[in-house]
Amino acid sequence: MRKVGIIGLGLIGGSLALELGEQGWQVLGVSRQAKTCQIALEKGIVHQSSTNLSLLQTAEIIFICTPLAAIIPTLEDLIPYLNNPQTIITDVGSVKAPIVNQCSQLWHYFVGGHPMAGTAEQGIEAAQKNLFVGTSYVITPTEKTPLEAVEKLAKIALSLGSNVHYCTPEIHDRAVAWISHLPVFISAGLIDACLGEKDPQVITLAKKLASSGFRDTSRVGGGNPELGVMMAKYNRESLLRSLYDYRQHLDYFIELIESQQWESLDKKLQQMQQERPTFLG
Ligand code: NAP
C-alpha cells in the first residue's frame, strides 16, 4: 500500500488525509497535540498517528500542513528521520517564496504547493471531504525541482478534483497579494474608517443599516486576525507593492469626485463592471 504522510492535522491536513485515505493511500498523520492525533484516529481520518515525526520514515510523499511559521522548522526536524533521499516533501502554505527558497535548499525533492481551498473553521474538527473539488492547486517548482516530484504532486492534486496551476514562488506571491491578501487590508481599512466616524448618531444608525453590501465588503477584513498578520509578515513585499498601488487608485477616484468628472467616473466604473468577470469567471 502506498504511504502518504501528513504533518499538521488541521483543516487542510485533515481534509487531505480524508481524501487520500479514501483513494486507498495508507495515511500516516503527525500533529503537535496527542489529543488531535487521537481524534484523527478515532474519526478514521488517518490510519496511524503520532506526535513523533519518526512515524513518517517510510512515506512516499509527505505534506507539511502546519501554520506557515512552523513549515521550515518542521522540515528541519523531519529530515533526520528520512532514509530515502527521493521522498517527496511538499507544503500547503499560502505564501510560497520564503518557504520554497529555504525548503528546497534543505531537501532536493521538495516542491511547494498551495491548495486554494478553505473555510472559516480551523483544526481537526473542521476537516471535511470534497474541500478541494473545483478549487485551484498552485504548484511552485524552482529550476532545480525534480520533475518527478512536480508530476507526482500534480497527479495527487488532480485526484482531489482541483485545477492545477504552475508558476514560480515569486509570481504566486504577487498574484495572491492582489486577490487574497490586499482585499483583507482594504476590507479591514473599511471597517476601521467607519469606526472613525465621530458623530455617535451617524455611527449608531450606520450599524443598524449595515446589510449585504457591507457584509460582502467587510467579510475578509473582519476574519481571523492571525491569518492577516501571517499574510503581512510572510508576503510583506508583494502586499506592500499592491497596497501602495491601491492607494494611488483610491486617490484617482477621490480626484474624479472632487473635480466632479462624472463622465470619467462613469467610464471607469463601466470598465470595472466589464472587467470583474475576468477575475471570477
Ligand atoms: P489549522 O486548521 O489551524 O491546522 C494546522 C494544524 O497544524 C493545527 O491544527 C495544529 O494541530 C497543527 N500544528 C501546529 N503546529 C504544529 C507543529 N509545529 N507540528 C505539527 N503540527 C502542528 O490551519 P489550516 O487552515 O489547516 O492551515 C494550515 C496551512 O494551510 C497553513 O500553512 C496555511 O497557510 C495553509 N492554507 C490554509 C488555508 C485556509 O483557508 N485555511 C488555505 C490554503 C492553505 P494540533 O491540534 O496538533 O495543535
Residues whose N, C-alpha, C, O or C-beta is under 5 A from the ligand:
A	BS01	NAP	I7 G8 L9 G10 L11 I12 G13 V30 S31 R32 Q33 T36 C65 T66 P67 L68 A70 V92 G93 S94 P115 M116 A117 G118 T119 Q122 G123 I124
